[in-house]
């Protein structure tokens, strides 16, 4: 009896809902490994047949038939290597999140997820029922454990498997990225491996699904809780490890990846988010307004890195308040990136609107209306080009602006995907510096000069907002960690600033509901994991 188990970590980019396509990927990957020889088992990610998260596709009446057809194909078309695959299945009227080990046409074990996350971006209790089962099976004379994602974060499933002296624990996952997530995963996996005195093989999905980015970073931890192998982040691939079942040690077949810096991990998440959203939805390319400011400059770099320069277009839309520096810098950015760059003044469009509205505006002074009209002229231009050329409009607002409503409905918010939606302004600057280290594409003065919407003479963002380091800290505490106003003020922040920022966050929920989605990279973004009412009598005062 062999004391070794060679496992392939299949870090695959599945497409939600494409059950035949996902099944084919599993078959192709498994058969290629079988052809190479020397691999005992290939481990795919959670709900690999449907992709994750399938959301209300799980409610479709044809789901069972499609899954049954997929499982039948796996049994008949793959031999000589065992597969761990994830899928939904119904038992006595209950839908369960399942994983199965399939080997030579037979199902060795079916395992149902025991702990269903129902917080932040997860809502598995909407669809699935938990089921208590030990997940222990025998493979080639050895007892192994099987868990699914959240189960490995809980103590009890591993404790039950440890009582049966499993030699290794296999864990398919669909774990979305947020900053610091790699360390969180390693800490939990390490604790379970030590408690079971058995290696843990943790395979994570890779690829973006709407606002979620799955960063891969699959891991193997040995029986002493030491990280033995880390797969690359944001890369699709298959990685081999040998598990020494008698000693609990792990021998990788390739060098372990380095843990990326925060800037690299976030930037790569944005690139993956744009690439998968555009490609999986079949768009030809993207277009956006390039203003000469830092946000649109970073958006441009991400778009080119995601799609290539030939699928990216930008438009500079100057007005009387647009500085010559902005026009020049936008042109320099476009040239550095090699993308198509047009200049279309909004002055005639704005004047036409003002002429048509002259009776309605009679007797009223200038206010934010005229500023918003400028933004809406630009939105109309971009959407028209989008319709004509079949290009998706990328919006360029960051999380700081989105939080406090510093954006215009049907203006700079008009578009299909917001690249920086979950990126605080202070992180925008860090990402620009990081990208310029790869190759200089963002002019230095774009990064260093005071940010401005340029909607009125001599305007800067700090005319109406606290400094961004203060603003971003308040937003993070209130939005991501649910701090009260009192708690934030107690940390030394100005009371008037705190109350004003919190009020702006609360009253601008109606805007955020109408904003396009964008990649989530913080612990709580403005999307599926923050569901605040628009109409509310809640007061956040001290």
SEDREN-737428 format. One record per residue (C-alpha): x, y, z; residue number from 1. Coordinates in steps of 0.1 Angstrom, whole numbers, plus 5000, padded with zeros to 4 digits. Layout:
<atoms>
- xx yy zz k
- X Y Z NUM .
...
</atoms>
This chain:
<atoms>
- xx yy zz k
- 5000 5000 5000 1 .
- 5015 5033 4989 2 .
- 5022 5058 5017 3 .
- 5020 5087 4992 4 .
- 4991 5106 4976 5 .
- 4998 5128 4946 6 .
- 4971 5155 4945 7 .
- 4965 5180 4917 8 .
- 4952 5214 4929 9 .
- 4930 5225 4900 10 .
- 4927 5263 4904 11 .
- 4902 5268 4875 12 .
- 4882 5298 4863 13 .
- 4847 5285 4859 14 .
- 4818 5304 4844 15 .
- 4787 5306 4865 16 .
- 4757 5288 4849 17 .
- 4778 5271 4821 18 .
- 4774 5236 4834 19 .
- 4784 5219 4801 20 .
- 4814 5241 4797 21 .
- 4825 5237 4833 22 .
- 4821 5199 4830 23 .
- 4842 5199 4799 24 .
- 4870 5218 4817 25 .
- 4869 5192 4845 26 .
- 4870 5164 4820 27 .
- 4899 5179 4800 28 .
- 4919 5187 4831 29 .
- 4914 5153 4846 30 .
- 4922 5133 4814 31 .
- 4953 5154 4808 32 .
- 4965 5145 4843 33 .
- 4957 5109 4838 34 .
- 4976 5109 4805 35 .
- 5006 5123 4822 36 .
- 5004 5096 4849 37 .
- 5015 5097 4885 38 .
- 4985 5117 4898 39 .
- 4961 5100 4922 40 .
- 4935 5127 4926 41 .
- 4925 5161 4913 42 .
- 4907 5185 4935 43 .
- 4884 5212 4920 44 .
- 4868 5241 4937 45 .
- 4834 5244 4954 46 .
- 4803 5241 4932 47 .
- 4826 5236 4903 48 .
- 4799 5223 4880 49 .
- 4778 5254 4884 50 .
- 4805 5279 4892 51 .
- 4802 5301 4923 52 .
- 4779 5318 4933 53 .
- 4751 5305 4911 54 .
- 4725 5325 4931 55 .
- 4689 5321 4918 56 .
- 4700 5298 4890 57 .
- 4698 5272 4919 58 .
- 4660 5277 4917 59 .
- 4656 5268 4881 60 .
- 4636 5236 4875 61 .
- 4660 5222 4850 62 .
- 4690 5223 4874 63 .
- 4687 5187 4885 64 .
- 4686 5174 4850 65 .
- 4717 5194 4840 66 .
- 4736 5183 4870 67 .
- 4727 5147 4865 68 .
- 4739 5149 4829 69 .
- 4772 5165 4840 70 .
- 4778 5138 4867 71 .
- 4770 5111 4842 72 .
- 4796 5125 4818 73 .
- 4823 5127 4846 74 .
- 4817 5090 4855 75 .
- 4819 5078 4819 76 .
- 4846 5101 4804 77 .
- 4873 5101 4830 78 .
- 4893 5071 4842 79 .
- 4926 5065 4860 80 .
- 4924 5096 4882 81 .
- 4900 5104 4910 82 .
- 4881 5138 4909 83 .
- 4867 5159 4937 84 .
- 4839 5180 4922 85 .
- 4813 5203 4937 86 .
- 4777 5205 4927 87 .
- 4742 5213 4941 88 .
- 4718 5183 4947 89 .
- 4684 5178 4961 90 .
- 4676 5153 4989 91 .
- 4640 5148 5001 92 .
- 4631 5183 4989 93 .
- 4662 5199 5004 94 .
- 4689 5214 4983 95 .
- 4725 5208 4995 96 .
- 4759 5221 4986 97 .
- 4777 5189 4977 98 .
- 4811 5175 4969 99 .
- 4817 5141 4955 100 .
- 4848 5119 4949 101 .
- 4844 5101 4916 102 .
- 4868 5074 4906 103 .
- 4867 5050 4876 104 .
- 4830 5056 4871 105 .
- 4820 5052 4907 106 .
- 4811 5077 4934 107 .
- 4833 5070 4964 108 .
- 4816 5095 4987 109 .
- 4790 5122 4986 110 .
- 4795 5150 5012 111 .
- 4771 5178 5021 112 .
- 4784 5212 5034 113 .
- 4777 5215 5071 114 .
- 4782 5252 5078 115 .
- 4765 5276 5054 116 .
- 4779 5312 5055 117 .
- 4751 5337 5055 118 .
- 4769 5370 5061 119 .
- 4786 5397 5040 120 .
- 4786 5385 5004 121 .
- 4773 5350 5013 122 .
- 4736 5340 5014 123 .
- 4738 5303 5012 124 .
- 4709 5297 5036 125 .
- 4686 5313 5009 126 .
- 4692 5282 4989 127 .
- 4708 5253 5008 128 .
- 4701 5232 5039 129 .
- 4731 5222 5061 130 .
- 4736 5185 5067 131 .
- 4756 5167 5093 132 .
- 4779 5141 5079 133 .
- 4815 5131 5088 134 .
- 4830 5133 5053 135 .
- 4854 5104 5060 136 .
- 4861 5080 5031 137 .
- 4887 5054 5022 138 .
- 4909 5058 4991 139 .
- 4937 5034 4982 140 .
- 4937 5020 5017 141 .
- 4938 5053 5035 142 .
- 4912 5073 5054 143 .
- 4908 5108 5041 144 .
- 4885 5137 5051 145 .
- 4864 5159 5028 146 .
- 4850 5193 5038 147 .
- 4837 5223 5019 148 .
- 4849 5258 5023 149 .
- 4833 5272 5055 150 .
- 4835 5238 5072 151 .
- 4873 5242 5076 152 .
- 4868 5275 5095 153 .
- 4847 5257 5121 154 .
- 4863 5234 5148 155 .
- 4838 5206 5149 156 .
- 4840 5190 5114 157 .
- 4878 5186 5116 158 .
- 4875 5173 5152 159 .
- 4852 5145 5141 160 .
- 4875 5136 5112 161 .
- 4905 5136 5135 162 .
- 4888 5111 5158 163 .
- 4888 5087 5128 164 .
- 4925 5094 5122 165 .
- 4922 5107 5087 166 .
- 4956 5110 5069 167 .
- 4947 5142 5050 168 .
- 4918 5166 5046 169 .
- 4906 5178 5011 170 .
- 4888 5212 5010 171 .
- 4872 5226 4978 172 .
- 4865 5263 4982 173 .
- 4850 5294 4967 174 .
- 4866 5321 4988 175 .
- 4864 5357 4974 176 .
- 4893 5381 4979 177 .
- 4895 5410 5002 178 .
- 4926 5427 5015 179 .
- 4944 5404 5040 180 .
- 4924 5373 5030 181 .
- 4955 5351 5023 182 .
- 4967 5354 5059 183 .
- 4933 5348 5073 184 .
- 4930 5315 5053 185 .
- 4964 5303 5062 186 .
- 4958 5309 5099 187 .
- 4925 5289 5099 188 .
- 4939 5261 5078 189 .
- 4970 5258 5099 190 .
- 4949 5255 5131 191 .
- 4928 5227 5117 192 .
- 4958 5208 5103 193 .
- 4975 5209 5137 194 .
- 4944 5198 5155 195 .
- 4939 5169 5132 196 .
- 4976 5161 5128 197 .
- 4969 5158 5091 198 .
- 4977 5179 5061 199 .
- 4950 5201 5046 200 .
- 4947 5205 5008 201 .
- 4928 5237 5002 202 .
- 4918 5245 4966 203 .
- 4903 5279 4958 204 .
- 4884 5291 4927 205 .
- 4900 5317 4906 206 .
- 4883 5343 4884 207 .
- 4858 5371 4888 208 .
- 4820 5368 4890 209 .
- 4802 5401 4888 210 .
- 4816 5421 4918 211 .
- 4834 5391 4935 212 .
- 4870 5383 4927 213 .
- 4882 5348 4935 214 .
- 4920 5351 4937 215 .
- 4930 5315 4938 216 .
- 4960 5313 4962 217 .
- 4952 5276 4969 218 .
- 4972 5263 4998 219 .
- 4986 5231 5013 220 .
- 4994 5230 5050 221 .
- 5013 5200 5065 222 .
- 5003 5181 5096 223 .
- 5023 5205 5118 224 .
- 5004 5235 5105 225 .
- 5032 5249 5084 226 .
- 5024 5263 5050 227 .
- 5040 5239 5026 228 .
- 5027 5252 4993 229 .
- 5010 5284 4981 230 .
- 4996 5285 4945 231 .
- 4999 5317 4925 232 .
- 4972 5343 4930 233 .
- 4950 5355 4901 234 .
- 4963 5327 4878 235 .
- 4945 5297 4864 236 .
- 4965 5265 4867 237 .
- 4970 5230 4880 238 .
- 4996 5224 4907 239 .
- 5008 5191 4921 240 .
- 5018 5181 4956 241 .
- 5028 5148 4971 242 .
- 5013 5141 5005 243 .
- 5034 5118 5027 244 .
- 5006 5100 5045 245 .
- 5028 5084 5072 246 .
- 5046 5115 5083 247 .
- 5021 5142 5073 248 .
- 5047 5161 5053 249 .
- 5041 5177 5019 250 .
- 5064 5178 4989 251 .
- 5053 5204 4962 252 .
- 5062 5196 4926 253 .
- 5068 5232 4918 254 .
- 5081 5263 4937 255 .
- 5057 5279 4960 256 .
- 5044 5314 4950 257 .
- 5053 5344 4970 258 .
- 5025 5362 4988 259 .
- 5018 5394 4969 260 .
- 5019 5429 4984 261 .
- 4986 5446 4991 262 .
- 4991 5468 4961 263 .
- 4998 5439 4937 264 .
- 4969 5418 4950 265 .
- 4944 5446 4947 266 .
- 4957 5457 4913 267 .
- 4955 5421 4900 268 .
- 4920 5418 4914 269 .
- 4909 5449 4895 270 .
- 4925 5435 4863 271 .
- 4908 5402 4867 272 .
- 4875 5418 4876 273 .
- 4875 5439 4844 274 .
- 4888 5411 4822 275 .
- 4863 5385 4833 276 .
- 4833 5409 4834 277 .
- 4840 5421 4798 278 .
- 4850 5387 4783 279 .
- 4824 5365 4801 280 .
- 4796 5389 4791 281 .
- 4808 5391 4755 282 .
- 4816 5428 4752 283 .
- 4839 5439 4723 284 .
- 4858 5463 4746 285 .
- 4854 5494 4768 286 .
- 4852 5531 4766 287 .
- 4855 5558 4794 288 .
- 4861 5594 4800 289 .
- 4898 5602 4805 290 .
- 4898 5635 4824 291 .
- 4935 5639 4832 292 .
- 4928 5630 4868 293 .
- 4941 5602 4889 294 .
- 4910 5580 4890 295 .
- 4905 5578 4852 296 .
- 4943 5574 4848 297 .
- 4942 5543 4870 298 .
- 4911 5530 4853 299 .
- 4928 5533 4819 300 .
- 4959 5514 4831 301 .
- 4937 5486 4846 302 .
- 4916 5484 4814 303 .
- 4946 5480 4791 304 .
- 4963 5454 4814 305 .
- 4930 5435 4814 306 .
- 4920 5437 4778 307 .
- 4949 5449 4757 308 .
- 4952 5484 4741 309 .
- 4932 5475 4710 310 .
- 4900 5469 4730 311 .
- 4902 5502 4750 312 .
- 4891 5536 4739 313 .
- 4889 5569 4759 314 .
- 4874 5603 4754 315 .
- 4886 5636 4768 316 .
- 4855 5659 4771 317 .
- 4868 5694 4781 318 .
- 4847 5724 4792 319 .
- 4856 5760 4800 320 .
- 4868 5750 4835 321 .
- 4890 5722 4823 322 .
- 4927 5731 4827 323 .
- 4952 5728 4799 324 .
- 4972 5705 4822 325 .
- 4943 5680 4823 326 .
- 4940 5680 4785 327 .
- 4977 5675 4782 328 .
- 4980 5648 4808 329 .
- 4950 5628 4793 330 .
- 4968 5628 4760 331 .
- 5001 5617 4776 332 .
- 4983 5588 4794 333 .
- 4966 5576 4762 334 .
- 4998 5578 4743 335 .
- 5017 5559 4770 336 .
- 4991 5532 4770 337 .
- 4987 5531 4732 338 .
- 4949 5535 4733 339 .
- 4926 5554 4710 340 .
- 4920 5589 4724 341 .
- 4894 5614 4712 342 .
- 4887 5650 4723 343 .
- 4851 5661 4722 344 .
- 4842 5694 4739 345 .
- 4809 5694 4758 346 .
- 4806 5732 4755 347 .
- 4781 5732 4726 348 .
- 4760 5704 4742 349 .
- 4760 5723 4776 350 .
- 4749 5755 4759 351 .
- 4721 5738 4740 352 .
- 4708 5724 4773 353 .
- 4711 5757 4790 354 .
- 4692 5774 4761 355 .
- 4664 5749 4763 356 .
- 4662 5753 4800 357 .
- 4664 5791 4801 358 .
- 4627 5796 4810 359 .
- 4628 5770 4837 360 .
- 4660 5784 4852 361 .
- 4649 5821 4849 362 .
- 4656 5840 4881 363 .
- 4677 5813 4897 364 .
- 4713 5816 4905 365 .
- 4741 5792 4896 366 .
- 4744 5762 4919 367 .
- 4752 5725 4917 368 .
- 4727 5721 4889 369 .
- 4751 5735 4863 370 .
- 4779 5714 4876 371 .
- 4757 5682 4874 372 .
- 4747 5692 4838 373 .
- 4783 5692 4827 374 .
- 4787 5656 4841 375 .
- 4755 5646 4824 376 .
- 4766 5660 4790 377 .
- 4796 5637 4793 378 .
- 4775 5607 4803 379 .
- 4753 5612 4773 380 .
- 4783 5614 4750 381 .
- 4798 5582 4764 382 .
- 4766 5563 4763 383 .
- 4760 5573 4727 384 .
- 4795 5561 4716 385 .
- 4789 5529 4736 386 .
- 4757 5522 4718 387 .
- 4772 5529 4684 388 .
- 4804 5509 4688 389 .
- 4792 5482 4712 390 .
- 4817 5491 4739 391 .
- 4809 5490 4776 392 .
- 4813 5523 4795 393 .
- 4836 5521 4825 394 .
- 4829 5546 4852 395 .
- 4858 5560 4872 396 .
- 4844 5570 4907 397 .
- 4863 5556 4937 398 .
- 4849 5543 4970 399 .
- 4855 5576 4988 400 .
- 4834 5595 4963 401 .
- 4808 5567 4961 402 .
- 4804 5568 4999 403 .
- 4796 5604 5002 404 .
- 4777 5609 4970 405 .
- 4804 5629 4953 406 .
- 4792 5619 4919 407 .
- 4764 5627 4895 408 .
- 4735 5603 4887 409 .
- 4732 5599 4849 410 .
- 4765 5617 4846 411 .
- 4798 5603 4857 412 .
- 4778 5574 4872 413 .
- 4765 5564 4838 414 .
- 4781 5532 4827 415 .
- 4782 5494 4831 416 .
- 4812 5487 4853 417 .
- 4830 5508 4880 418 .
- 4866 5497 4882 419 .
- 4874 5517 4914 420 .
- 4841 5513 4931 421 .
- 4857 5497 4962 422 .
- 4890 5515 4961 423 .
- 4894 5544 4987 424 .
- 4911 5575 4973 425 .
- 4942 5570 4994 426 .
- 4946 5535 4979 427 .
- 4941 5549 4944 428 .
- 4973 5569 4948 429 .
- 4992 5538 4961 430 .
- 4980 5518 4931 431 .
- 4991 5545 4907 432 .
- 5026 5544 4922 433 .
- 5026 5506 4920 434 .
- 5015 5506 4884 435 .
- 5042 5531 4874 436 .
- 5068 5508 4890 437 .
- 5059 5483 4863 438 .
- 5061 5509 4835 439 .
- 5055 5546 4837 440 .
- 5020 5553 4822 441 .
- 5006 5578 4847 442 .
- 5022 5613 4846 443 .
- 5037 5623 4879 444 .
- 5018 5656 4882 445 .
- 4985 5636 4878 446 .
- 4994 5619 4911 447 .
- 5008 5649 4929 448 .
- 4985 5678 4920 449 .
- 4953 5684 4941 450 .
- 4923 5663 4929 451 .
- 4895 5683 4913 452 .
- 4863 5676 4894 453 .
- 4869 5708 4875 454 .
- 4832 5717 4874 455 .
- 4838 5753 4886 456 .
- 4867 5777 4887 457 .
- 4896 5767 4910 458 .
- 4877 5738 4924 459 .
- 4894 5711 4945 460 .
- 4879 5680 4962 461 .
- 4889 5693 4996 462 .
- 4867 5724 4992 463 .
- 4838 5702 5003 464 .
- 4854 5671 5018 465 .
- 4878 5664 5046 466 .
- 4914 5654 5037 467 .
- 4912 5620 5021 468 .
- 4933 5603 5048 469 .
- 4907 5615 5073 470 .
- 4878 5608 5050 471 .
- 4889 5573 5042 472 .
- 4895 5564 5078 473 .
- 4860 5575 5088 474 .
- 4844 5556 5059 475 .
- 4863 5524 5067 476 .
- 4853 5525 5103 477 .
- 4816 5533 5096 478 .
- 4811 5512 5065 479 .
- 4834 5482 5070 480 .
- 4834 5478 5108 481 .
- 4800 5493 5118 482 .
- 4816 5518 5142 483 .
- 4791 5544 5156 484 .
- 4798 5581 5154 485 .
- 4807 5581 5191 486 .
- 4833 5554 5186 487 .
- 4849 5572 5156 488 .
- 4850 5605 5175 489 .
- 4866 5588 5205 490 .
- 4895 5578 5182 491 .
- 4903 5615 5178 492 .
- 4884 5625 5146 493 .
- 4867 5659 5144 494 .
- 4831 5656 5156 495 .
- 4817 5679 5129 496 .
- 4836 5660 5101 497 .
- 4824 5626 5114 498 .
- 4788 5636 5117 499 .
- 4788 5652 5083 500 .
- 4805 5622 5066 501 .
- 4782 5597 5082 502 .
- 4752 5618 5071 503 .
- 4765 5619 5036 504 .
- 4770 5581 5035 505 .
- 4735 5575 5048 506 .
- 4716 5599 5026 507 .
- 4734 5588 4994 508 .
- 4723 5552 4995 509 .
- 4697 5560 4968 510 .
- 4726 5569 4944 511 .
- 4746 5538 4952 512 .
- 4716 5516 4944 513 .
- 4717 5530 4908 514 .
- 4754 5528 4904 515 .
- 4771 5501 4883 516 .
- 4788 5472 4900 517 .
- 4826 5469 4905 518 .
- 4852 5446 4920 519 .
- 4850 5442 4957 520 .
- 4884 5443 4975 521 .
- 4876 5455 5010 522 .
- 4859 5436 5038 523 .
- 4827 5454 5029 524 .
- 4819 5471 4997 525 .
- 4789 5490 4985 526 .
- 4772 5461 4969 527 .
- 4758 5427 4979 528 .
- 4774 5427 5014 529 .
- 4760 5461 5025 530 .
- 4722 5463 5024 531 .
- 4710 5496 5040 532 .
- 4675 5510 5035 533 .
- 4671 5540 5013 534 .
- 4641 5552 5032 535 .
- 4650 5554 5069 536 .
- 4645 5574 5101 537 .
- 4678 5562 5116 538 .
- 4699 5591 5130 539 .
- 4736 5586 5134 540 .
- 4742 5616 5158 541 .
- 4761 5615 5190 542 .
</atoms>
